[in-house]
Amino acid sequence: MNTTTQAVIDEVEAEARRLLHSLMHVDCADGRRWNLDNCREIAPLTLEINRLKQEKNAVILAHSYVEPEIIYGVGDFVGDSYYLSDRAREADADMIVFSGVVFMAETAKILSPDAQVLVPDRGSGCTLADSITGEDVRRLKTLYPDAAVVCYINSTAEVKAESDVCVTSSNVYDIVAKLPERRILFVPDRLMADNIRTELRERGIDKEIVSSDGTCVVHEEFTPDQIREAKELWPGLAVVAHPECTSEVADLADFVGSTGAMMNYVRTSSAPYYLMLTECGLVGRLAVEDPEKNFIGGCRLCPYMKLNSLEKIRDALADPRPEQEITLPEDLRLRAKHCIDRMFELAPAN
């Protein structure tokens, strides 16, 4: 064996052990726990991706819901929509690969127009973003001309361009409370709109919330019965839910918050068990970063987030196909950017 061959073997082995350090507490795609052999299989791919990033001055933004081998193998910034929007705004990169869903990559392009923004799989949509169009928003605005139009970040660039301000699940309540208009046209999440009404009523804030009819394919599936049954089986259980869940689920949960807030809650609380009513990727991330915590299941897989893979990320970096690149008309981008800029103005990052 020559020196070069041995150096390659040693590099792959070192990368496999680095990956195992993070992944050993979570399951891989076939349902088994990650082990050294699994990590050896993907190590050449993560090494190739990380080399390509350096060569092309690229960054990878990874949402907490994608597979853990992406997050811990190649992700440069990992988090929820607000955090990744902020990182996209500050990115000093020639290329941004957004491992998430298409509307997130659009947001990165809105905020970093000079970068080439790529999405690993153009099919990675979102039931919320796909539930409404810019034309739909224009039609609603004619029905409610006195309303402030607030769009959830899970919306297309076209919808953002028709909106007054963008929000995320971490800042929606504070931003809506600050708006001078009493009537709020909230798009596209009907279930989050229900939770906004409840929260503002509890704060003593008088707002009329009108919503469109979109829902999240993951969060709409959780039920109150699921919570009641789990609490009977697991004394001391803490139920943690996302505000995209129904109001009935939110009422029974011990904590309701954004992806980042849910992580902070689990990290700082001392419950013996946790039921996470959100996408399973977050449970995987918590299992890596807080392995002493006990999760009893209940999460749901997002079929769109799971379209991301190391192979697709590698291909996008090496030789992007036209459908992987995000392009936006400049007038639309600027109108959408105004909507997002207002979010940062009304709810600056901590």
C-alpha positions in Angstrom: 0.0 0.0 0.0 1.5 3.4 -1.0 1.6 6.4 1.2 -1.2 8.3 -0.7 -3.6 5.3 -0.3 -2.9 5.1 3.4 -3.4 8.8 3.8 -6.8 8.5 2.2 -7.8 5.6 4.4 -6.7 7.5 7.5 -8.6 10.6 6.5 -11.8 8.6 5.9 -11.3 6.8 9.3 -10.8 10.1 11.1 -14.0 11.5 9.5 -16.0 8.4 10.3 -15.0 8.7 14.0 -15.9 12.5 13.9 -19.3 11.7 12.6 -19.9 8.9 15.0 -19.2 11.2 17.9 -22.3 13.2 16.9 -24.5 10.5 15.4 -24.2 7.6 17.9 -27.3 8.6 19.8 -29.7 8.7 16.8 -31.1 6.3 14.3 -30.0 6.2 10.6 -32.3 5.8 7.7 -32.8 2.0 8.1 -33.9 2.4 11.7 -30.8 1.1 13.3 -28.6 3.3 15.6 -25.6 4.9 13.8 -22.4 2.9 14.2 -18.8 3.2 12.9 -19.6 1.1 9.8 -22.4 3.4 8.8 -20.2 6.4 9.4 -17.5 4.9 7.3 -20.0 4.6 4.4 -20.8 8.3 4.4 -17.4 9.7 5.4 -16.1 9.9 1.8 -19.2 11.9 0.8 -19.0 14.4 3.7 -15.3 14.9 3.0 -16.0 15.6 -0.6 -18.8 18.0 0.3 -16.7 19.9 2.8 -13.9 20.2 0.2 -16.3 21.5 -2.4 -17.5 24.1 0.1 -14.0 25.4 0.4 -13.3 25.4 -3.3 -16.5 27.3 -4.2 -16.7 29.6 -1.1 -20.0 27.9 -0.3 -22.1 27.6 2.9 -24.7 25.1 3.8 -27.7 26.2 5.7 -29.5 23.2 7.3 -32.9 23.3 9.0 -33.3 21.3 12.2 -35.7 19.0 10.5 -33.3 17.5 7.9 -31.4 14.3 8.5 -28.7 14.4 11.2 -25.9 13.3 8.9 -26.5 16.5 7.0 -26.7 18.7 10.1 -23.6 17.2 11.7 -21.7 16.1 8.7 -21.8 19.2 6.4 -24.0 21.9 7.8 -22.4 25.3 8.5 -25.4 26.9 10.2 -28.2 24.8 11.7 -31.5 26.1 13.2 -35.0 27.3 12.6 -36.3 29.6 10.0 -35.6 32.8 11.8 -32.0 31.9 12.6 -31.3 30.7 9.1 -32.8 33.8 7.6 -30.5 35.9 9.7 -27.5 33.8 8.6 -28.5 34.1 5.0 -28.7 37.9 5.4 -25.1 37.9 6.8 -23.6 35.2 4.5 -20.4 36.2 2.8 -20.4 33.4 0.3 -20.5 32.9 -3.5 -22.8 30.0 -3.1 -25.5 29.0 -0.6 -27.0 25.5 -0.5 -30.2 25.5 1.6 -30.9 22.1 3.0 -34.5 22.6 3.9 -37.4 23.4 1.6 -37.8 25.7 -1.4 -39.4 28.7 0.4 -36.4 28.8 2.7 -34.0 28.9 -0.3 -36.1 31.7 -1.8 -35.7 33.6 1.5 -32.0 33.2 1.3 -32.0 34.5 -2.3 -34.1 37.5 -1.2 -31.5 38.4 1.4 -28.4 37.4 -0.5 -29.1 38.3 -4.1 -25.4 38.2 -5.2 -24.9 34.6 -4.1 -25.9 31.6 -6.2 -28.6 29.9 -4.1 -29.3 26.3 -4.6 -31.8 23.8 -3.2 -30.8 20.1 -3.3 -34.3 18.9 -4.5 -36.7 21.3 -6.2 -39.5 19.0 -5.1 -39.0 19.9 -1.5 -42.1 22.0 -1.1 -44.3 22.8 1.9 -48.1 22.4 2.3 -48.3 25.8 3.9 -46.3 27.6 1.2 -48.1 25.7 -1.5 -51.6 26.5 -0.1 -51.7 30.2 -1.3 -50.4 32.3 -4.2 -49.7 36.0 -4.6 -53.0 36.3 -6.6 -54.8 34.8 -3.6 -53.3 37.4 -1.3 -54.2 40.2 -3.7 -57.8 39.0 -3.7 -57.9 38.8 0.1 -56.5 42.3 0.3 -59.5 43.6 -1.7 -61.8 42.0 0.8 -60.0 43.4 3.8 -58.4 46.7 2.7 -57.9 48.0 6.2 -55.9 44.9 7.3 -52.2 44.6 7.9 -51.0 41.6 5.8 -48.8 39.3 7.9 -47.3 36.3 6.2 -45.7 33.4 8.0 -42.2 32.7 6.8 -43.5 29.4 5.4 -44.7 31.2 2.2 -43.4 31.8 -1.2 -41.5 34.9 -2.3 -44.5 35.9 -4.3 -46.7 35.9 -1.2 -44.0 37.7 0.8 -44.0 40.4 -1.9 -47.7 41.0 -1.3 -47.4 41.2 2.5 -46.6 44.0 4.9 -44.4 42.0 7.3 -43.1 38.5 7.6 -43.1 36.5 10.9 -41.8 33.3 12.2 -43.1 31.1 15.0 -40.6 32.6 17.4 -41.7 36.3 16.8 -45.3 36.2 15.5 -47.0 37.1 18.7 -44.8 40.1 19.4 -44.9 41.4 15.9 -48.7 41.2 15.5 -49.1 42.9 18.9 -46.9 45.8 17.8 -48.8 46.5 14.5 -51.1 49.5 14.7 -53.8 47.9 12.6 -56.6 46.2 14.6 -57.4 43.8 11.7 -54.7 41.4 10.7 -54.8 39.3 7.6 -52.6 36.3 8.5 -51.5 33.9 5.8 -51.2 31.0 5.2 -51.5 29.0 8.4 -55.1 28.6 9.7 -54.0 26.7 12.9 -51.3 29.2 13.8 -53.9 31.9 13.4 -56.0 30.2 16.0 -53.1 30.2 18.4 -52.4 33.8 17.7 -56.0 34.7 18.7 -55.6 32.8 21.9 -52.2 34.3 22.8 -53.3 37.9 22.1 -56.5 37.4 24.0 -54.5 36.2 27.0 -52.2 39.3 26.7 -55.3 41.5 26.7 -54.6 42.7 23.1 -57.6 43.4 20.9 -57.0 42.2 17.4 -59.2 40.6 14.7 -57.3 37.8 13.0 -58.5 36.8 9.5 -56.7 33.8 8.1 -56.4 31.8 4.9 -56.8 28.0 5.1 -53.3 26.4 4.9 -52.1 23.8 7.3 -48.8 22.0 7.9 -48.9 18.3 6.9 -46.8 17.4 9.9 -48.3 19.5 12.7 -52.0 19.2 11.8 -51.9 15.4 12.6 -51.3 15.7 16.3 -54.4 15.2 18.5 -55.5 15.8 22.1 -56.2 12.1 22.6 -52.5 11.4 21.8 -51.5 13.7 24.6 -54.0 12.3 27.1 -52.9 8.7 26.4 -49.2 9.6 26.6 -49.7 11.4 30.0 -51.4 8.4 31.4 -48.6 6.1 30.4 -45.7 8.3 31.3 -46.1 10.1 34.6 -44.3 13.5 34.7 -44.3 13.7 30.9 -43.7 17.1 29.4 -45.6 17.8 26.1 -43.8 20.2 23.8 -45.7 21.5 20.7 -45.3 23.8 17.8 -47.8 26.6 17.2 -48.6 25.1 13.8 -50.5 22.5 15.8 -54.3 22.8 16.5 -55.4 25.1 19.4 -56.8 22.0 21.2 -53.3 20.4 21.2 -51.7 23.7 22.2 -54.1 24.0 25.1 -53.0 20.6 26.5 -49.3 21.1 25.9 -46.9 22.0 28.7 -44.9 24.3 26.2 -45.7 25.8 22.8 -43.0 27.5 20.8 -40.8 27.7 17.8 -38.2 25.1 16.9 -35.5 27.0 18.7 -37.8 27.7 21.7 -38.7 24.0 22.0 -35.0 23.1 22.0 -34.3 25.6 24.8 -37.3 24.3 26.8 -36.1 20.7 26.7 -32.5 21.7 27.5 -33.5 23.8 30.6 -36.3 21.7 32.0 -36.1 18.6 34.1 -39.0 16.4 33.1 -38.4 12.7 33.1 -39.9 12.2 29.6 -40.8 14.4 26.6 -43.4 14.1 23.9 -42.3 16.3 21.0 -45.2 17.2 18.8 -43.2 18.4 15.8 -41.0 17.0 13.0 -38.8 14.1 13.9 -35.6 15.8 12.8 -35.8 18.0 15.9 -36.0 14.9 18.1 -32.9 13.6 16.4 -31.0 16.8 16.9 -32.0 16.8 20.6 -30.9 13.2 20.9 -27.4 14.2 19.7 -27.0 17.4 21.7 -28.9 16.3 24.9 -28.5 12.5 25.0 -29.5 12.2 28.6 -33.1 13.4 27.8 -35.8 10.7 27.2 -38.2 11.0 24.2 -41.2 8.8 23.9 -42.0 9.3 20.2 -45.0 11.0 18.8 -43.1 13.1 16.2 -44.0 13.0 12.5 -41.7 13.0 9.4 -41.9 15.8 6.9 -41.8 14.1 3.5 -40.4 17.3 1.9 -37.5 17.8 4.4 -36.5 14.2 3.9 -35.9 14.8 0.2 -32.6 16.4 1.2 -29.7 14.1 1.1 -25.9 14.2 1.1 -25.8 13.0 -2.5 -28.1 15.7 -3.7 -26.1 18.4 -1.7 -22.8 17.1 -3.3 -24.4 17.2 -6.8 -25.7 20.7 -6.3 -22.2 21.9 -5.2 -20.3 20.1 -7.9 -22.5 20.7 -10.9 -25.8 22.4 -10.1 -28.7 21.7 -12.5 -30.9 24.6 -13.6 -33.9 23.5 -11.5 -31.7 23.5 -8.4 -30.9 27.2 -8.7 -33.2 29.8 -7.2 -33.9 32.8 -9.3 -36.3 35.7 -8.6 -37.3 38.8 -10.7 -35.7 41.8 -9.1 -38.8 43.8 -8.5 -40.4 40.8 -6.7 -37.3 40.2 -4.7 -37.2 43.8 -3.5 -40.9 43.8 -2.5 -40.4 40.5 -0.6 -37.2 41.8 1.0 -39.2 44.8 2.4 -41.5 42.4 4.1 -38.6 40.5 5.7 -36.7 43.6 6.6 -39.8 44.8 8.6 -39.6 41.5 10.5 -36.0 42.2 11.5 -36.9 45.8 12.4 -39.9 44.7 14.6 -38.3 41.7 16.2 -34.5 41.9 16.0 -32.5 38.8 16.7 -31.4 38.3 20.3 
